[in-house]
């Protein structure tokens, strides 16, 4: 079974590294605490759609970049 919450967190983490950002910078951008952002990276809380939308606009990437690819069976 695919864990979408983990896949999204891993994709955000990868893009965060690519853009040389930090959890604190993401927290500041989203108006969240660093602990709330850390909860998303450690799979304790899911990323919200508005958070992913804000990150996609900030980093100049399509929001689809955060979601896993769906492969037809």
Residue, then its C-alpha position, 0 to 999 in steps of 0.5 A: x500500500x502506498x503511503x501518500x502522506x510520506x511520499x508528499x513529505x519526502x518530495x517536499x523535503x527533496x525540493x527543500x534541499x534542492x532550493x537550499x531552504x530550511x524548516x524554519x524558512x518554510x515555517x516562516x513562509x507558511x506562518x507555522x511553528x518550526x515544530x509544526x513543519x517538523x511534524x509534517x516531515x516526520x509523518x506525524x501530520x499531513x501537508x495541507x493543500x494550501x501549504x503545498x500551493x504556497x510552497x509551489x508558488x514560492x519555489x516556482x514549481x507546479x503543485x503536482x511536483x509534490x504528489x506521487x505519480x499515478x500509474x495505470x494498472 
